[in-house]
Amino acid sequence: MRDREIPMMTLKIEAVHEGDAAVLRIVGRVESEYVNELSSQMRAHHASTLDLDEVTLVDIAAVRFLAACDADGVELLNCPPYIREWMSREQHRAV
């Protein structure tokens, strides 16, 4: 397991590898300033699953990023209902 921590401990990204597959476990606040880092970590670990069980807060940029991930087939494990609802509203606005 490899941990990647962003300064000020607002977001922690843990990569859990199971064979060739990787799950990124996201802990804390996912805000616009961390979306590029999260995307980079997904590419680096070839992760197609995000575990959002310990996400405490998201902003609009994070919601749009997660909605795009979901649309691209990324599995969003343990996604809090408020995030799913917000993603749905954003997807309907984009149409």
C-alpha positions in Angstrom: 0.0 0.0 0.0 1.3 3.5 -0.8 0.0 6.7 0.8 0.0 10.1 -0.8 -0.7 13.0 1.5 -1.4 16.5 0.4 -0.1 19.3 2.7 -2.4 20.4 5.5 -4.0 16.9 5.7 -7.2 18.1 4.0 -7.0 15.2 1.6 -5.4 11.8 1.8 -5.2 9.4 -1.1 -4.3 5.8 -0.4 -3.7 3.3 -3.2 -4.7 -0.3 -2.4 -3.5 -2.8 -4.9 -5.3 -6.1 -5.5 -3.4 -7.9 -8.2 -3.5 -5.7 -11.3 -6.4 -3.6 -10.0 -6.0 -0.6 -7.8 -8.5 1.1 -5.6 -7.9 4.7 -4.5 -9.2 5.3 -1.0 -10.0 9.0 -0.6 -10.1 10.5 2.9 -11.0 14.1 3.8 -12.0 17.0 1.7 -12.0 16.8 -2.1 -11.8 20.4 -3.4 -10.9 21.9 -6.8 -7.3 22.4 -5.9 -6.9 18.6 -5.5 -8.7 17.4 -8.5 -5.6 17.4 -10.7 -3.7 15.4 -8.1 -6.5 12.9 -7.8 -6.6 12.5 -11.5 -2.8 12.1 -11.7 -2.9 9.4 -8.9 -5.7 7.5 -10.8 -3.5 7.4 -13.9 -0.3 6.5 -12.0 -2.0 3.6 -10.3 -4.3 2.6 -13.2 -7.2 2.9 -10.8 -10.7 2.4 -12.0 -12.3 2.5 -8.5 -12.5 5.3 -6.0 -13.6 4.5 -2.4 -15.3 7.6 -1.1 -16.4 6.2 2.3 -14.3 8.7 4.2 -14.9 11.8 2.1 -16.1 14.6 4.4 -16.6 17.4 2.0 -16.7 18.1 -1.8 -17.0 21.3 -3.8 -18.5 21.8 -7.3 -15.2 21.0 -9.1 -14.9 17.7 -7.3 -18.5 16.8 -8.0 -18.1 17.5 -11.7 -14.9 15.5 -11.7 -16.6 12.6 -9.9 -19.5 12.8 -12.3 -17.1 12.6 -15.3 -15.3 9.6 -13.7 -18.7 7.9 -13.2 -19.7 8.6 -16.8 -16.3 7.1 -17.9 -16.9 3.9 -16.0 -14.9 4.5 -12.9 -16.6 2.7 -10.0 -17.4 5.0 -7.0 -17.6 2.8 -4.0 -19.3 4.0 -0.9 -20.3 7.3 -2.5 -22.3 9.3 0.0 -25.9 10.0 -1.1 -25.5 13.7 -1.1 -22.6 13.5 -3.5 -24.6 11.2 -5.8 -27.6 13.6 -5.7 -25.3 16.6 -6.5 -23.7 14.6 -9.4 -27.1 13.9 -10.8 -28.1 17.5 -10.7 -24.9 18.6 -12.4 -25.3 16.0 -15.1 -28.9 17.2 -15.8 -27.6 20.8 -16.0 -25.0 19.8 -18.6 -27.7 18.4 -20.9 
